[in-house]
Amino acid sequence: MERRNIRESSPLEKCSLSASLEQKLALAKRCSHEGAMAGAKAAAVATIATAIPTMASVRMLPWARANLNPTAQALIISTVAGMAYFIVADKTVLATARRNSFNGGASLSDHKH
Protein backbone atom coordinates (compact mmCIF):
# COMPACT_ATOMS: atom_id res chain seq x y z
CA MET A 1 0.00 0.00 0.00
CA GLU A 2 1.07 3.48 -0.73
CA ARG A 3 1.49 5.86 2.17
CA ARG A 4 0.29 9.36 1.63
CA ASN A 5 2.24 12.27 2.91
CA ILE A 6 -0.29 14.23 4.94
CA ARG A 7 1.10 17.44 6.33
CA GLU A 8 -0.51 18.48 9.56
CA SER A 9 -1.07 22.16 10.14
CA SER A 10 0.78 23.82 12.94
CA PRO A 11 -1.29 25.30 15.78
CA LEU A 12 -0.34 28.79 14.58
CA GLU A 13 -1.71 28.09 11.08
CA LYS A 14 -4.93 26.68 12.56
CA CYS A 15 -5.35 29.77 14.75
CA SER A 16 -4.75 32.10 11.80
CA LEU A 17 -7.16 30.13 9.62
CA SER A 18 -9.75 30.09 12.38
CA ALA A 19 -9.47 33.86 12.94
CA SER A 20 -9.79 34.52 9.22
CA LEU A 21 -12.80 32.23 8.97
CA GLU A 22 -14.43 33.85 12.00
CA GLN A 23 -13.86 37.29 10.49
CA LYS A 24 -15.46 36.21 7.21
CA LEU A 25 -18.37 34.68 9.10
CA ALA A 26 -18.85 37.88 11.10
CA LEU A 27 -18.81 39.94 7.89
CA ALA A 28 -21.39 37.62 6.33
CA LYS A 29 -23.65 37.91 9.37
CA ARG A 30 -23.36 41.71 9.36
CA CYS A 31 -24.05 41.76 5.63
CA SER A 32 -27.19 39.64 5.97
CA HIS A 33 -28.36 41.66 8.98
CA GLU A 34 -28.02 44.91 7.01
CA GLY A 35 -30.01 43.35 4.19
CA ALA A 36 -32.75 42.18 6.53
CA MET A 37 -33.06 45.59 8.17
CA ALA A 38 -33.14 47.44 4.85
CA GLY A 39 -35.72 44.96 3.55
CA ALA A 40 -37.91 45.41 6.62
CA LYS A 41 -37.82 49.19 6.23
CA ALA A 42 -38.71 48.92 2.54
CA ALA A 43 -41.56 46.51 3.35
CA ALA A 44 -42.98 48.93 5.92
CA VAL A 45 -42.89 51.82 3.45
CA ALA A 46 -44.36 49.67 0.67
CA THR A 47 -47.16 48.48 2.96
CA ILE A 48 -48.23 52.04 3.75
CA ALA A 49 -47.76 53.19 0.16
CA THR A 50 -49.96 50.34 -1.07
CA ALA A 51 -52.55 50.26 1.70
CA ILE A 52 -53.63 53.87 1.31
CA PRO A 53 -54.57 53.75 -2.40
CA THR A 54 -56.02 50.23 -2.07
CA MET A 55 -58.32 51.23 0.77
CA ALA A 56 -59.22 54.51 -0.93
CA SER A 57 -60.08 52.79 -4.20
CA VAL A 58 -62.31 50.26 -2.42
CA ARG A 59 -64.23 53.12 -0.84
CA MET A 60 -64.47 55.32 -3.92
CA LEU A 61 -64.59 53.10 -7.02
CA PRO A 62 -67.67 50.94 -7.58
CA TRP A 63 -65.69 48.26 -9.44
CA ALA A 64 -63.17 47.91 -6.61
CA ARG A 65 -65.94 47.85 -4.01
CA ALA A 66 -67.68 45.03 -5.87
CA ASN A 67 -64.60 42.95 -6.69
CA LEU A 68 -61.98 43.50 -3.99
CA ASN A 69 -63.05 41.77 -0.81
CA PRO A 70 -60.85 42.10 2.34
CA THR A 71 -58.86 39.01 1.37
CA ALA A 72 -58.00 40.47 -2.02
CA GLN A 73 -57.01 43.77 -0.41
CA ALA A 74 -54.74 41.99 2.05
CA LEU A 75 -53.23 39.93 -0.76
CA ILE A 76 -52.42 43.05 -2.80
CA ILE A 77 -50.81 44.79 0.15
CA SER A 78 -48.84 41.79 1.41
CA THR A 79 -47.58 40.90 -2.08
CA VAL A 80 -46.15 44.38 -2.58
CA ALA A 81 -44.60 44.34 0.90
CA GLY A 82 -43.03 40.93 0.30
CA MET A 83 -41.65 41.94 -3.06
CA ALA A 84 -40.17 45.13 -1.61
CA TYR A 85 -38.56 43.18 1.24
CA PHE A 86 -36.88 40.60 -0.95
CA ILE A 87 -35.77 43.02 -3.67
CA VAL A 88 -34.24 45.52 -1.25
CA ALA A 89 -32.71 42.85 1.00
CA ASP A 90 -31.12 41.12 -1.99
CA LYS A 91 -29.73 44.34 -3.43
CA THR A 92 -28.39 45.39 -0.02
CA VAL A 93 -26.68 42.05 0.62
CA LEU A 94 -25.11 42.09 -2.84
CA ALA A 95 -23.96 45.70 -2.49
CA THR A 96 -22.46 45.04 0.94
CA ALA A 97 -20.70 41.90 -0.29
CA ARG A 98 -19.36 43.76 -3.30
CA ARG A 99 -18.15 46.62 -1.10
CA ASN A 100 -16.44 44.16 1.25
CA SER A 101 -14.79 42.31 -1.61
CA PHE A 102 -13.41 45.55 -3.07
CA ASN A 103 -12.10 46.53 0.36
CA GLY A 104 -10.37 43.18 0.63
CA GLY A 105 -12.56 42.16 3.57
CA ALA A 106 -12.35 45.26 5.72
CA SER A 107 -11.80 44.54 9.37
CA LEU A 108 -14.71 44.41 11.76
CA SER A 109 -13.33 47.25 13.83
CA ASP A 110 -13.85 49.59 10.85
CA HIS A 111 -17.63 49.14 10.94
CA LYS A 112 -20.35 50.28 13.32
CA HIS A 113 -22.31 47.59 15.14
N, C-alpha and C positions, 0 to 999 in steps of 0.2 A: 504494500500500500504506500501511496505517496503521502508524505507529510507536508502539510501546508505551513507556510511561514506566516503566522498571524502575529502582527505587531500590536501589542497592547499599548493603549494610550497612557501617558503619564498622568498622575493626578492633576498636574498643572494644566495640561491640555484639556482634561475633562472639565475642570473648573472654568476655564476660559470659554469652552464650548457651551457649557451650561449657562454662563452669564450672558453670552451672546443670544442663546435661544430664549432665555427669559426676557431679555430686552426686546427681541422681536415679538414675543408673545404679548408683552405689555403694550407695544405699539399697535399690534393688531386689535387688542381689546379696546384701546383708546379710540382707534379708528372706527370700530364698529359702534362704540358708544356715541361718538359724535354723529354718526349716520343715523342712529336710532333717535337721538334727540332732535336732529334737524327734521327727520321724517315726521316725528310727533308734532312738531310745531307746524309743519306744512299741512298735516292732516287736520289740525285744529282750525287753521285759517280756511282750508278748503271746505270744511264742514259748515262753518258760518257763511262763507261765500256762496255755498250751494243751498243751504237751508232757507235763507231769506227769499231768494227768487222762487224756490219751489213752493214754499208756503204761500207766498203772495200770489203766485199763478193759480194755485188751487182755490184761493178765495175769490179771485177776480175773473178768471177765464172759465166760461161754462164747459168747454171741452175738458179742461184739466179737472174741474170739479166732478165731472161725470166719470172720468176714466182713471184718475190717480187716487186710489184708495190709500190709507195710511201705510200699508205695506209697500206699495209702489214708491211712495214718497221716501220712506226709510231706505229702500233699496237704492234709489237715486243718490241720496245723500251719502250713504255708507260706501257706495262704489267710488264716488269721487274722492272721498276721504282716503280710502284704501289705495287708490291709484296715486294720489299725491304722496302718501307715506312712502310707498315702495319706490317711486321715481326719485324723490328727493333723497331718501336714505341711500339708494344705490349710487346716485351721482356724488353724494358726499363721501361715501366710503371710497369710491374710485378716485376722487380728487385728493383725499387725504393720503391714500396709498401712493398715488403718483407723486405728491409733494414729498412724502417720506423717501421714496426711491430716488428722487432727484437730490435730496439732501444727504443721501448715503446713509439713511437710517439715523436721523438726528437723535441725540441722546434724550432720555426722558426728562432730564433736569432742565432742558430747554423749553418744555411745554408746561402750560398751566394745567392743574388737575381740577 
